[in-house]
Amino acid sequence: MEATGLISGARENLTFHHLHAFMIASPSSISRKLFSPNSVSRKGLTFQSNHRNGSVICCRMGSISGNVALQLPDIDWDNLGFSFMPTDYMYVTKCGKGETFGKGDLQTFGNIELSPSAGILNYGQGLFEGLKAYRKHDGNILLFRPEENALRLRAGAERMCMPAPSVEVFVESLKSTVLANERWIPPSGKGSLYIRPLLMGSGAVLGLAPAPEYTFLVYVSPVGNYFKEGLAPINLIVETEMHRATPGGTGGVKTIGNYAPVLLAQSAAKAKGFSDVLYLDSIHKRYLEEVSSCNVFVVKGNLIATPEIKGTILPGITRKSIIDVAKSQGFQVEERQVPIEELLDADEVFCTGTAVVVSPVGSITYLGKRVTYGESGVGRVSQQLYSALTSLQMGLTEDKMGWIRELK
């Protein structure tokens, strides 16, 4: 196969054997060697670029067979935290109002251009998703339930009056972006490649109305643990005045507007030494909702209870997976209203989310009273479910659920 491209203003036909010498300018203007010989067969890229300082700007996934070795970034994988790190490529596709998203392009990662009157900037017409890619010991790359993220994005897009990519386009965009940034995937057991799909009203609109144009974008970043504690108990404070969501609002979809409002309470909590905030329902101020960006579970004996999905709580994919895993291990799981009294009387409490996976709770502070859980760190149930789910996500155990998508 061949790859075609515009390089330094001159169009060439590049055979695969020429690609190993091809240098790509990164977003930080530091040249990195993309291809070098002596490795395994893999999918490749067809370059379709304009010329800017001799660097490739845009490329489309193609099919190239040959020997390719990726130069690994200089990263201390043992001390990888949860913070943004620029990678090589992002995926972008656009469509107009009333249209559908087609196959997009891989572009060099960098800033995007938006009109000051873009719908996402003026009226918050935007959604995002989050999931991870894992590297197995044998080099294979795994995605965890990407179709679920696609379906959740589509549900959110309907609520926000936006077109959304099909499940097929969504999943293919993830595969393309992950494979193009393969060298940024941490070694097995050292972390994961966090994938952030964005759907936004990118067209200019002055009056309150759906934007005339939409952009679907996917970027990635290598990450470690979300909480600095890692798989160690976190300390939460129950918020009694401010609320994350209200009935009839958008708390049940992953719209961007759900997150900035929690920053005030979260910042105040962290200033007092807490890890995060647990919110109550806005009507009775008694029933558990969720943590700033995590679902919450309460354990009492063999019973695991979690707040039901009723429009104010995000239907987490990790939440859904933990429920299924817990049931398969013989736990009784109930999705219902969970009163604060039940939380304070629990044997164990833990949170779930894409970023944290499972995070055990060491203490809850409510109206000045602190309740602690467990005497020896991570609770038995939290540890058991964390181990079961992460082993599945990383390909260490057999996928009897049919949740894993293998990319190579």
SVG drawing of the C-alpha trace seen along z (x, -y; Angstrom):
<svg xmlns="http://www.w3.org/2000/svg" viewBox="-39 -38 54 54">
<polyline fill="none" stroke="black" stroke-width="0.4" points="0.0,0.0 1.0,-3.6 0.5,-6.8 0.1,-10.1 0.9,-13.5 1.9,-17.1 5.3,-17.6 7.0,-21.0 4.7,-22.0 5.7,-19.2 3.3,-16.3 4.9,-12.8 3.9,-9.2 5.5,-7.6 5.9,-3.9 5.9,-2.3 9.7,-1.9 10.1,-5.7 7.9,-6.5 10.4,-5.3 12.5,-8.4 9.6,-10.8 9.6,-13.4 6.5,-15.0 6.5,-18.2 4.6,-17.9 2.3,-20.6 5.3,-21.8 7.4,-22.1 9.7,-19.3 10.2,-16.9 9.5,-13.3 10.1,-10.2 6.8,-8.6 7.9,-5.5 11.0,-3.4 11.6,0.2 11.7,3.6 8.4,4.1 5.0,5.6 2.4,5.1 -0.3,2.5 -2.8,0.1 -1.2,-3.1 -2.1,-6.6 -2.8,-8.2 -1.5,-11.8 -3.6,-14.6 -1.9,-17.7 -1.5,-21.4 2.0,-22.6 2.9,-24.5 6.6,-24.5 7.0,-21.2 4.8,-19.3 1.9,-17.0 -1.3,-18.7 -4.1,-16.2 -4.2,-12.5 -6.8,-9.9 -6.6,-6.3 -5.7,-3.9 -4.1,-0.4 -0.4,0.0 1.3,3.3 5.0,3.5 7.4,3.2 6.7,0.2 8.2,-0.7 6.9,-3.7 9.3,-5.9 8.1,-6.0 7.7,-9.4 10.0,-10.3 7.5,-9.8 8.0,-8.5 5.3,-5.9 5.6,-5.0 4.6,-8.5 1.9,-9.3 -0.9,-11.4 -4.2,-12.4 -3.5,-15.6 -3.6,-16.7 -0.6,-15.7 -0.6,-16.7 -0.3,-13.8 0.2,-13.5 -3.2,-13.4 -6.9,-14.3 -9.9,-13.2 -12.2,-15.9 -15.4,-15.7 -18.2,-18.3 -21.8,-18.5 -24.5,-21.0 -27.8,-21.3 -30.1,-18.5 -27.2,-16.6 -25.3,-13.5 -21.6,-13.0 -19.5,-11.2 -16.0,-9.8 -13.6,-12.4 -9.9,-13.1 -6.9,-12.8 -5.2,-16.1 -2.1,-17.1 -3.1,-17.8 -3.4,-21.6 -5.7,-24.4 -9.0,-24.7 -10.6,-27.8 -14.1,-28.9 -16.2,-31.9 -16.7,-34.1 -20.4,-33.5 -20.2,-29.7 -23.1,-27.9 -20.8,-26.1 -19.2,-29.4 -22.4,-31.4 -25.1,-28.9 -23.1,-25.8 -24.3,-23.6 -21.8,-20.8 -21.3,-17.3 -18.3,-15.2 -17.5,-11.5 -14.7,-9.7 -13.3,-6.2 -9.9,-4.5 -7.7,-2.3 -5.4,0.2 -2.3,2.0 -2.0,5.7 1.2,7.5 1.2,9.0 1.0,5.5 -2.7,5.7 -4.8,2.6 -8.2,2.8 -11.3,0.5 -13.9,1.0 -17.6,0.9 -17.2,-2.0 -20.7,-1.4 -22.1,-2.4 -20.4,-5.8 -21.7,-6.2 -25.3,-5.5 -25.0,-7.9 -23.6,-10.6 -26.5,-10.2 -29.0,-10.4 -27.4,-13.5 -27.3,-15.0 -31.1,-14.6 -31.6,-16.4 -29.3,-19.2 -30.8,-19.5 -27.6,-18.4 -26.8,-15.8 -24.6,-13.0 -22.3,-10.5 -23.7,-7.0 -22.4,-4.3 -20.3,-3.0 -18.7,-6.4 -18.1,-7.0 -16.3,-3.7 -14.3,-4.0 -13.2,-7.5 -11.9,-6.1 -10.0,-3.3 -8.4,-5.7 -7.4,-8.1 -6.0,-5.5 -4.0,-3.7 -2.6,-7.0 -1.4,-7.8 -0.4,-4.3 3.0,-5.3 1.3,-7.3 -0.5,-4.3 1.2,-3.4 2.8,0.0 0.5,2.6 -0.2,1.9 1.2,-1.6 -2.0,-3.5 -4.2,-4.0 -4.8,-6.3 -7.8,-8.5 -10.0,-9.2 -12.1,-12.4 -14.7,-12.7 -16.3,-16.2 -19.5,-17.2 -20.1,-20.9 -22.1,-23.5 -19.3,-25.1 -21.4,-27.3 -22.0,-31.0 -25.4,-31.8 -26.4,-35.1 -29.9,-34.5 -30.8,-31.6 -31.1,-28.7 -29.4,-25.5 -26.1,-26.1 -26.0,-25.8 -22.8,-23.7 -21.5,-20.9 -18.0,-19.5 -17.2,-16.0 -13.6,-15.8 -11.6,-13.1 -8.4,-13.6 -6.4,-11.5 -4.0,-11.8 -2.0,-9.2 -3.2,-9.1 -2.6,-7.4 -4.8,-7.6 -7.5,-10.3 -7.3,-10.8 -3.8,-11.3 -4.6,-8.6 -4.8,-6.0 -6.7,-2.9 -6.7,-4.3 -9.7,-5.7 -10.9,-9.2 -12.6,-11.5 -15.9,-13.1 -18.1,-15.9 -21.8,-16.0 -23.0,-19.3 -26.3,-20.5 -26.8,-23.9 -25.6,-23.6 -26.9,-21.0 -25.5,-19.3 -28.8,-18.9 -32.5,-19.3 -35.5,-17.3 -36.2,-18.2 -32.7,-19.5 -29.7,-18.0 -28.1,-16.1 -28.7,-12.8 -26.7,-13.7 -23.0,-14.5 -23.3,-18.1 -20.5,-20.5 -22.7,-22.8 -23.0,-20.2 -19.4,-20.4 -18.4,-24.1 -21.2,-24.6 -19.6,-22.0 -16.3,-23.7 -17.2,-26.2 -18.3,-23.4 -15.4,-21.2 -12.8,-23.9 -14.1,-24.7 -14.1,-21.1 -10.5,-20.5 -9.4,-23.7 -10.6,-21.9 -8.7,-18.7 -11.5,-16.7 -11.1,-14.8 -14.5,-15.7 -18.1,-16.5 -21.2,-14.2 -24.4,-15.9 -28.0,-15.3 -31.2,-15.6 -32.5,-19.2 -36.1,-18.5 -35.8,-16.6 -32.1,-17.2 -32.0,-13.7 -31.3,-11.3 -27.9,-10.6 -27.2,-11.8 -23.6,-11.5 -20.1,-12.9 -18.8,-15.7 -17.9,-13.3 -18.6,-9.9 -21.5,-7.6 -21.8,-6.4 -22.5,-2.9 -23.3,-1.9 -22.6,1.5 -24.3,3.2 -23.6,6.9 -24.3,8.6 -26.4,5.7 -25.1,3.0 -27.3,0.0 -26.9,-2.9 -29.1,-5.9 -31.5,-5.1 -31.2,-6.8 -34.1,-9.2 -32.8,-12.2 -30.6,-13.9 -27.8,-11.3 -25.5,-10.5 -25.9,-6.9 -22.3,-5.9 -20.9,-3.1 -18.5,-2.1 -21.6,-2.2 -23.5,0.1 -20.6,2.4 -20.0,2.7 -23.7,3.5 -23.4,6.4 -20.0,7.6 -21.4,7.4 -24.5,9.4 -22.3,12.0 -20.4,12.4 -23.5,13.0 -24.2,9.6 -27.7,8.2 -27.8,4.9 -30.5,2.4 -31.0,-0.8 -33.3,-3.1 -33.4,-6.1 -30.7,-5.9 -31.2,-8.1 -28.4,-9.8 -29.0,-7.7 -28.2,-4.5 -25.0,-6.0 -23.9,-6.9 -24.8,-3.3 -23.0,-1.5 -20.2,1.1 -18.5,-0.3 -18.9,-3.2 -17.3,-3.5 -17.4,-5.6 -17.2,-4.6 -16.4,-6.4 -14.3,-6.2 -11.4,-8.2 -11.5,-6.6 -12.8,-3.1 -13.6,-2.2 -12.6,-4.6 -13.1,-3.4 -14.4,-6.1 -12.6,-6.3 -14.9,-8.8 -18.0,-10.9 -18.5,-14.2 -22.2,-15.3 -23.3,-18.4 -20.0,-18.4 -20.1,-14.7 -17.4,-12.5 -18.2,-8.8 -15.3,-6.4 -15.4,-3.1 -13.1,-0.2 -10.0,0.1 -7.5,1.4 -7.8,-0.9 -9.6,0.4 -12.8,2.3 -13.2,6.0 -16.1,5.3 -14.4,2.3 -11.2,4.2 -13.0,7.2 -15.0,5.3 -12.0,3.1 -9.9,6.1 -12.6,7.8 -13.3,4.9 -9.7,3.7 -8.6,7.2 -11.3,7.4 -10.5,3.9 -6.8,4.8 -7.4,8.2 -6.0,10.1 -9.2,12.2 -11.6,13.8 -14.2,11.4 -17.4,13.4 -19.5,10.2 -18.5,9.4 -17.4,5.9 -13.9,5.7 -13.0,4.5 -9.5,5.5 -7.8,3.1 -4.7,5.1"/>
</svg>
